[in-house]
Amino acid sequence: MWGSYRQNLREAEVCRAVRYVNPRACMTVEALTDRDGKQANTSLKKEEMLRHESFPPNDGDQYYELLPAGSEHTRVTEQAVERAIFSQSVQKAPGPDKMALGAIRLRWKWDKESIVRLTKAAIDTGRHPAVWMRASDVVIRKPGNDAYTKLKAYRSISLLSCMGKVVEKVAAELLSEEAERRGLLSDGQFGSRKGRSAIDAAAIMVDRAHAAWTNGHITGVLLMDIKAAFPSVGKARLINLIMVREMDGDLVRWTESVLSERTVDMIIVGNTMDRPPVEAGDPQGSPVSPILFAIYTTGLIK
C-alpha cells in the first residue's frame, strides 16, 4: 500500500509523504525566543533553550548527609505492588527500555514474587536503578497557538520506564502515609492524599461558593500557575526537609536516589539530542513527583 501510494504521488503530496520517511524533511527549525527575549536559531541552540526550561540547572543546594537505613521496605506488600501495576493505564508509552506496562502485567501473572522482591529491594537499598533513571523527552507544540516562535508555545512529554514507575507509585503511597503520620502536610493540602483528591478540593470550593451566594455575598477565586513547578524543586532542600521531619531512612535514601543522576534524551523535530545529567527538579510524569512536590511546598501552604 505504501509503495503504491508513493508511485502515484502528485507534486503537492510529495512533501507530506516524505515526512513519514524522514521526520526532519520539509521542516524548518524556527527561531525560538525565550522570556528574556533571547533567540535560538539552530537546532542545538533551540535544544539548549528547551532543556534549560524543562530541566533548570542546580541553584547551589546545600550539603546534606543521608540517614541510615530504615524499615519502610517491610511495608512493601504484594497488594501494594499489584495496586501500582493495575492502577496505571496500559496506553501510556514506555520509556527508552521499550518495556510497556502490558508486558509487566503479563509477567505479574507468571511470577508475582520476583516483582515484589525487586520493588522491596529498591526501597530497602535506597537505590533507583540507573536503567530506570533514563527518560525520553519529546518536545511538541501546544495546540492552538498562533506563534510557535515563543518558548512557551512548546511543552515536553517525558517517557519514563514503566517498571520504574511501578516502584515509584509504591514509594509514593509509602511517602504519603509517612507524611500523614508525622503531620507533615497542611490541612489545606489536597492531592496525593487519601480522601483529599483534586475532586474533593473542587467540591469544597463549589460548596463554599454556594454558601456565600446563599448569604448574598460575592465569591472570588484566585488561581495561581506556579512557573515550572516540578523542575523548580531543589533536591537538597527537599532531602533536608524530610530529614528534619524525621521521615524513615529508607524513604529518605530512595528519594535522594530517584532525584539524582537522571538523564534525558530530548527529541526535537525527530532529532534525538545528547543527554547530559539532569541536575534539579522532580521527574515530570513520575507517580512520586506530586507527593514530593506537596511535601516540598508544605511550608508555603501553611
TORKOL-4160 file (C-alpha; in steps of 0.2 Angstrom, whole numbers, padded with zeros to 4 digits, m for minus):
302
<pt num="1" X="0000" Y="0000" Z="0000"/>
<pt num="2" X="0014" Y="0012" Z="0004"/>
<pt num="3" X="0023" Y="0008" Z="m0012"/>
<pt num="4" X="0008" Y="0011" Z="m0022"/>
<pt num="5" X="0004" Y="0027" Z="m0013"/>
<pt num="6" X="0022" Y="0034" Z="m0017"/>
<pt num="7" X="0021" Y="0029" Z="m0035"/>
<pt num="8" X="0005" Y="0039" Z="m0038"/>
<pt num="9" X="0010" Y="0055" Z="m0028"/>
<pt num="10" X="0006" Y="0072" Z="m0035"/>
<pt num="11" X="0018" Y="0086" Z="m0033"/>
<pt num="12" X="0008" Y="0094" Z="m0018"/>
<pt num="13" X="0009" Y="0077" Z="m0009"/>
<pt num="14" X="0027" Y="0073" Z="m0010"/>
<pt num="15" X="0032" Y="0084" Z="0004"/>
<pt num="16" X="0019" Y="0077" Z="0015"/>
<pt num="17" X="0024" Y="0059" Z="0011"/>
<pt num="18" X="0042" Y="0062" Z="0014"/>
<pt num="19" X="0039" Y="0067" Z="0032"/>
<pt num="20" X="0034" Y="0049" Z="0036"/>
<pt num="21" X="0051" Y="0043" Z="0029"/>
<pt num="22" X="0062" Y="0057" Z="0037"/>
<pt num="23" X="0055" Y="0067" Z="0051"/>
<pt num="24" X="0066" Y="0082" Z="0048"/>
<pt num="25" X="0062" Y="0083" Z="0029"/>
<pt num="26" X="0052" Y="0098" Z="0024"/>
<pt num="27" X="0053" Y="0105" Z="0041"/>
<pt num="28" X="0062" Y="0121" Z="0047"/>
<pt num="29" X="0068" Y="0125" Z="0064"/>
<pt num="30" X="0060" Y="0141" Z="0068"/>
<pt num="31" X="0069" Y="0154" Z="0078"/>
<pt num="32" X="0064" Y="0152" Z="0096"/>
<pt num="33" X="0063" Y="0167" Z="0108"/>
<pt num="34" X="0063" Y="0164" Z="0127"/>
<pt num="35" X="0055" Y="0175" Z="0141"/>
<pt num="36" X="0071" Y="0186" Z="0141"/>
<pt num="37" X="0070" Y="0190" Z="0123"/>
<pt num="38" X="0085" Y="0179" Z="0118"/>
<pt num="39" X="0084" Y="0170" Z="0102"/>
<pt num="40" X="0089" Y="0152" Z="0096"/>
<pt num="41" X="0091" Y="0149" Z="0078"/>
<pt num="42" X="0099" Y="0132" Z="0076"/>
<pt num="43" X="0093" Y="0115" Z="0082"/>
<pt num="44" X="0107" Y="0115" Z="0095"/>
<pt num="45" X="0103" Y="0132" Z="0102"/>
<pt num="46" X="0085" Y="0128" Z="0102"/>
<pt num="47" X="0088" Y="0111" Z="0112"/>
<pt num="48" X="0098" Y="0121" Z="0125"/>
<pt num="49" X="0084" Y="0133" Z="0127"/>
<pt num="50" X="0071" Y="0120" Z="0129"/>
<pt num="51" X="0082" Y="0109" Z="0140"/>
<pt num="52" X="0085" Y="0124" Z="0152"/>
<pt num="53" X="0066" Y="0127" Z="0153"/>
<pt num="54" X="0062" Y="0109" Z="0157"/>
<pt num="55" X="0077" Y="0105" Z="0167"/>
<pt num="56" X="0085" Y="0120" Z="0175"/>
<pt num="57" X="0102" Y="0119" Z="0182"/>
<pt num="58" X="0105" Y="0116" Z="0201"/>
<pt num="59" X="0105" Y="0133" Z="0210"/>
<pt num="60" X="0118" Y="0129" Z="0223"/>
<pt num="61" X="0109" Y="0117" Z="0235"/>
<pt num="62" X="0116" Y="0115" Z="0252"/>
<pt num="63" X="0126" Y="0099" Z="0258"/>
<pt num="64" X="0117" Y="0085" Z="0267"/>
<pt num="65" X="0121" Y="0068" Z="0275"/>
<pt num="66" X="0109" Y="0054" Z="0272"/>
<pt num="67" X="0100" Y="0045" Z="0287"/>
<pt num="68" X="0104" Y="0026" Z="0290"/>
<pt num="69" X="0093" Y="0013" Z="0283"/>
<pt num="70" X="0075" Y="0012" Z="0290"/>
<pt num="71" X="0061" Y="0000" Z="0290"/>
<pt num="72" X="0049" Y="0006" Z="0277"/>
<pt num="73" X="0054" Y="m0008" Z="0265"/>
<pt num="74" X="0045" Y="m0020" Z="0276"/>
<pt num="75" X="0028" Y="m0012" Z="0272"/>
<pt num="76" X="0030" Y="m0016" Z="0253"/>
<pt num="77" X="0017" Y="m0029" Z="0251"/>
<pt num="78" X="0010" Y="m0039" Z="0236"/>
<pt num="79" X="m0006" Y="m0030" Z="0237"/>
<pt num="80" X="0003" Y="m0013" Z="0236"/>
<pt num="81" X="0013" Y="m0018" Z="0221"/>
<pt num="82" X="m0002" Y="m0025" Z="0212"/>
<pt num="83" X="m0011" Y="m0008" Z="0215"/>
<pt num="84" X="0004" Y="0001" Z="0207"/>
<pt num="85" X="0003" Y="m0010" Z="0192"/>
<pt num="86" X="m0015" Y="m0011" Z="0188"/>
<pt num="87" X="m0019" Y="0007" Z="0193"/>
<pt num="88" X="m0009" Y="0014" Z="0178"/>
<pt num="89" X="m0015" Y="0014" Z="0160"/>
<pt num="90" X="m0008" Y="0002" Z="0148"/>
<pt num="91" X="m0010" Y="0015" Z="0135"/>
<pt num="92" X="0005" Y="0025" Z="0141"/>
<pt num="93" X="0020" Y="0025" Z="0130"/>
<pt num="94" X="0035" Y="0016" Z="0138"/>
<pt num="95" X="0052" Y="0024" Z="0141"/>
<pt num="96" X="0069" Y="0021" Z="0132"/>
<pt num="97" X="0069" Y="0002" Z="0138"/>
<pt num="98" X="0053" Y="0000" Z="0127"/>
<pt num="99" X="0045" Y="m0012" Z="0140"/>
<pt num="100" X="0027" Y="m0007" Z="0141"/>
<pt num="101" X="0015" Y="m0009" Z="0156"/>
<pt num="102" X="0006" Y="m0023" Z="0147"/>
<pt num="103" X="0022" Y="m0034" Z="0147"/>
<pt num="104" X="0024" Y="m0031" Z="0166"/>
<pt num="105" X="0006" Y="m0036" Z="0169"/>
<pt num="106" X="0009" Y="m0052" Z="0159"/>
<pt num="107" X="0025" Y="m0056" Z="0170"/>
<pt num="108" X="0014" Y="m0052" Z="0186"/>
<pt num="109" X="0003" Y="m0067" Z="0181"/>
<pt num="110" X="0018" Y="m0078" Z="0180"/>
<pt num="111" X="0029" Y="m0073" Z="0194"/>
<pt num="112" X="0022" Y="m0060" Z="0206"/>
<pt num="113" X="0036" Y="m0064" Z="0219"/>
<pt num="114" X="0051" Y="m0058" Z="0208"/>
<pt num="115" X="0042" Y="m0041" Z="0205"/>
<pt num="116" X="0038" Y="m0039" Z="0224"/>
<pt num="117" X="0056" Y="m0043" Z="0228"/>
<pt num="118" X="0063" Y="m0031" Z="0216"/>
<pt num="119" X="0052" Y="m0017" Z="0222"/>
<pt num="120" X="0056" Y="m0021" Z="0240"/>
<pt num="121" X="0075" Y="m0021" Z="0236"/>
<pt num="122" X="0074" Y="m0004" Z="0228"/>
<pt num="123" X="0066" Y="0004" Z="0244"/>
<pt num="124" X="0077" Y="m0007" Z="0256"/>
<pt num="125" X="0094" Y="m0002" Z="0247"/>
<pt num="126" X="0088" Y="0016" Z="0244"/>
<pt num="127" X="0093" Y="0014" Z="0225"/>
<pt num="128" X="0083" Y="0018" Z="0210"/>
<pt num="129" X="0092" Y="0008" Z="0196"/>
<pt num="130" X="0101" Y="0018" Z="0183"/>
<pt num="131" X="0091" Y="0010" Z="0169"/>
<pt num="132" X="0075" Y="0017" Z="0176"/>
<pt num="133" X="0083" Y="0035" Z="0178"/>
<pt num="134" X="0084" Y="0037" Z="0159"/>
<pt num="135" X="0070" Y="0046" Z="0151"/>
<pt num="136" X="0065" Y="0051" Z="0133"/>
<pt num="137" X="0058" Y="0069" Z="0132"/>
<pt num="138" X="0048" Y="0073" Z="0117"/>
<pt num="139" X="0045" Y="0091" Z="0113"/>
<pt num="140" X="0029" Y="0095" Z="0105"/>
<pt num="141" X="0019" Y="0111" Z="0100"/>
<pt num="142" X="0005" Y="0116" Z="0111"/>
<pt num="143" X="m0011" Y="0116" Z="0100"/>
<pt num="144" X="m0020" Y="0132" Z="0096"/>
<pt num="145" X="m0005" Y="0144" Z="0097"/>
<pt num="146" X="m0004" Y="0157" Z="0084"/>
<pt num="147" X="0015" Y="0159" Z="0085"/>
<pt num="148" X="0027" Y="0145" Z="0088"/>
<pt num="149" X="0042" Y="0156" Z="0089"/>
<pt num="150" X="0040" Y="0158" Z="0108"/>
<pt num="151" X="0047" Y="0146" Z="0120"/>
<pt num="152" X="0030" Y="0145" Z="0130"/>
<pt num="153" X="0022" Y="0138" Z="0114"/>
<pt num="154" X="0031" Y="0121" Z="0117"/>
<pt num="155" X="0029" Y="0108" Z="0130"/>
<pt num="156" X="0039" Y="0092" Z="0133"/>
<pt num="157" X="0032" Y="0075" Z="0137"/>
<pt num="158" X="0043" Y="0063" Z="0147"/>
<pt num="159" X="0043" Y="0045" Z="0143"/>
<pt num="160" X="0049" Y="0035" Z="0159"/>
<pt num="161" X="0052" Y="0017" Z="0162"/>
<pt num="162" X="0036" Y="0008" Z="0166"/>
<pt num="163" X="0044" Y="m0004" Z="0179"/>
<pt num="164" X="0052" Y="0011" Z="0187"/>
<pt num="165" X="0035" Y="0020" Z="0188"/>
<pt num="166" X="0028" Y="0004" Z="0197"/>
<pt num="167" X="0041" Y="0006" Z="0210"/>
<pt num="168" X="0039" Y="0025" Z="0211"/>
<pt num="169" X="0020" Y="0023" Z="0213"/>
<pt num="170" X="0023" Y="0011" Z="0228"/>
<pt num="171" X="0035" Y="0023" Z="0235"/>
<pt num="172" X="0023" Y="0037" Z="0233"/>
<pt num="173" X="0010" Y="0028" Z="0243"/>
<pt num="174" X="0023" Y="0025" Z="0257"/>
<pt num="175" X="0028" Y="0043" Z="0257"/>
<pt num="176" X="0010" Y="0049" Z="0258"/>
<pt num="177" X="0006" Y="0038" Z="0273"/>
<pt num="178" X="0023" Y="0043" Z="0282"/>
<pt num="179" X="0019" Y="0062" Z="0279"/>
<pt num="180" X="0001" Y="0059" Z="0286"/>
<pt num="181" X="0008" Y="0050" Z="0302"/>
<pt num="182" X="0021" Y="0064" Z="0305"/>
<pt num="183" X="0009" Y="0078" Z="0302"/>
<pt num="184" X="0020" Y="0085" Z="0288"/>
<pt num="185" X="0006" Y="0091" Z="0276"/>
<pt num="186" X="m0006" Y="0106" Z="0279"/>
<pt num="187" X="m0025" Y="0103" Z="0282"/>
<pt num="188" X="m0026" Y="0114" Z="0266"/>
<pt num="189" X="m0016" Y="0102" Z="0256"/>
<pt num="190" X="m0026" Y="0092" Z="0243"/>
<pt num="191" X="m0019" Y="0079" Z="0230"/>
<pt num="192" X="m0008" Y="0064" Z="0234"/>
<pt num="193" X="m0018" Y="0060" Z="0250"/>
<pt num="194" X="m0032" Y="0048" Z="0253"/>
<pt num="195" X="m0049" Y="0056" Z="0254"/>
<pt num="196" X="m0041" Y="0073" Z="0248"/>
<pt num="197" X="m0041" Y="0072" Z="0229"/>
<pt num="198" X="m0042" Y="0086" Z="0217"/>
<pt num="199" X="m0060" Y="0082" Z="0215"/>
<pt num="200" X="m0063" Y="0085" Z="0234"/>
<pt num="201" X="m0054" Y="0102" Z="0233"/>
<pt num="202" X="m0066" Y="0107" Z="0219"/>
<pt num="203" X="m0081" Y="0101" Z="0228"/>
<pt num="204" X="m0076" Y="0111" Z="0244"/>
<pt num="205" X="m0073" Y="0126" Z="0233"/>
<pt num="206" X="m0090" Y="0125" Z="0225"/>
<pt num="207" X="m0099" Y="0121" Z="0242"/>
<pt num="208" X="m0091" Y="0137" Z="0249"/>
<pt num="209" X="m0096" Y="0147" Z="0234"/>
<pt num="210" X="m0114" Y="0141" Z="0235"/>
<pt num="211" X="m0115" Y="0145" Z="0254"/>
<pt num="212" X="m0108" Y="0163" Z="0251"/>
<pt num="213" X="m0121" Y="0166" Z="0237"/>
<pt num="214" X="m0135" Y="0160" Z="0249"/>
<pt num="215" X="m0130" Y="0173" Z="0261"/>
<pt num="216" X="m0129" Y="0186" Z="0247"/>
<pt num="217" X="m0110" Y="0188" Z="0246"/>
<pt num="218" X="m0099" Y="0189" Z="0231"/>
<pt num="219" X="m0087" Y="0175" Z="0229"/>
<pt num="220" X="m0070" Y="0176" Z="0221"/>
<pt num="221" X="m0057" Y="0163" Z="0217"/>
<pt num="222" X="m0038" Y="0166" Z="0214"/>
<pt num="223" X="m0029" Y="0153" Z="0204"/>
<pt num="224" X="m0010" Y="0154" Z="0203"/>
<pt num="225" X="0000" Y="0145" Z="0190"/>
<pt num="226" X="0017" Y="0140" Z="0198"/>
<pt num="227" X="0030" Y="0143" Z="0185"/>
<pt num="228" X="0039" Y="0127" Z="0181"/>
<pt num="229" X="0033" Y="0118" Z="0197"/>
<pt num="230" X="0041" Y="0101" Z="0196"/>
<pt num="231" X="0058" Y="0107" Z="0188"/>
<pt num="232" X="0060" Y="0120" Z="0201"/>
<pt num="233" X="0061" Y="0108" Z="0216"/>
<pt num="234" X="0079" Y="0109" Z="0224"/>
<pt num="235" X="0084" Y="0091" Z="0228"/>
<pt num="236" X="0095" Y="0096" Z="0244"/>
<pt num="237" X="0081" Y="0107" Z="0251"/>
<pt num="238" X="0069" Y="0093" Z="0249"/>
<pt num="239" X="0080" Y="0080" Z="0257"/>
<pt num="240" X="0084" Y="0091" Z="0271"/>
<pt num="241" X="0066" Y="0095" Z="0274"/>
<pt num="242" X="0061" Y="0076" Z="0275"/>
<pt num="243" X="0076" Y="0073" Z="0286"/>
<pt num="244" X="0072" Y="0087" Z="0298"/>
<pt num="245" X="0054" Y="0079" Z="0300"/>
<pt num="246" X="0062" Y="0063" Z="0304"/>
<pt num="247" X="0055" Y="0053" Z="0290"/>
<pt num="248" X="0060" Y="0035" Z="0288"/>
<pt num="249" X="0078" Y="0032" Z="0282"/>
<pt num="250" X="0073" Y="0020" Z="0268"/>
<pt num="251" X="0062" Y="0034" Z="0260"/>
<pt num="252" X="0075" Y="0047" Z="0263"/>
<pt num="253" X="0088" Y="0037" Z="0254"/>
<pt num="254" X="0077" Y="0031" Z="0240"/>
<pt num="255" X="0070" Y="0049" Z="0237"/>
<pt num="256" X="0088" Y="0055" Z="0236"/>
<pt num="257" X="0092" Y="0042" Z="0223"/>
<pt num="258" X="0077" Y="0045" Z="0212"/>
<pt num="259" X="0081" Y="0063" Z="0211"/>
<pt num="260" X="0100" Y="0060" Z="0207"/>
<pt num="261" X="0110" Y="0056" Z="0191"/>
<pt num="262" X="0095" Y="0056" Z="0180"/>
<pt num="263" X="0097" Y="0058" Z="0161"/>
<pt num="264" X="0085" Y="0064" Z="0147"/>
<pt num="265" X="0085" Y="0061" Z="0128"/>
<pt num="266" X="0077" Y="0076" Z="0121"/>
<pt num="267" X="0068" Y="0073" Z="0104"/>
<pt num="268" X="0065" Y="0089" Z="0094"/>
<pt num="269" X="0058" Y="0088" Z="0077"/>
<pt num="270" X="0063" Y="0070" Z="0076"/>
<pt num="271" X="0081" Y="0073" Z="0081"/>
<pt num="272" X="0087" Y="0065" Z="0097"/>
<pt num="273" X="0099" Y="0076" Z="0106"/>
<pt num="274" X="0113" Y="0072" Z="0118"/>
<pt num="275" X="0108" Y="0068" Z="0136"/>
<pt num="276" X="0118" Y="0077" Z="0149"/>
<pt num="277" X="0113" Y="0073" Z="0168"/>
<pt num="278" X="0098" Y="0082" Z="0175"/>
<pt num="279" X="0103" Y="0092" Z="0190"/>
<pt num="280" X="0087" Y="0098" Z="0198"/>
<pt num="281" X="0068" Y="0095" Z="0199"/>
<pt num="282" X="0055" Y="0081" Z="0201"/>
<pt num="283" X="0054" Y="0070" Z="0186"/>
<pt num="284" X="0039" Y="0075" Z="0176"/>
<pt num="285" X="0027" Y="0062" Z="0174"/>
<pt num="286" X="0033" Y="0051" Z="0188"/>
<pt num="287" X="0020" Y="0045" Z="0200"/>
<pt num="288" X="0030" Y="0050" Z="0215"/>
<pt num="289" X="0033" Y="0068" Z="0209"/>
<pt num="290" X="0016" Y="0075" Z="0216"/>
<pt num="291" X="0018" Y="0070" Z="0234"/>
<pt num="292" X="0036" Y="0075" Z="0234"/>
<pt num="293" X="0031" Y="0092" Z="0227"/>
<pt num="294" X="0017" Y="0093" Z="0241"/>
<pt num="295" X="0030" Y="0090" Z="0254"/>
<pt num="296" X="0042" Y="0102" Z="0246"/>
<pt num="297" X="0029" Y="0116" Z="0247"/>
<pt num="298" X="0020" Y="0112" Z="0263"/>
<pt num="299" X="0028" Y="0127" Z="0272"/>
<pt num="300" X="0021" Y="0139" Z="0259"/>
<pt num="301" X="0004" Y="0132" Z="0261"/>
<pt num="302" X="0004" Y="0133" Z="0280"/>
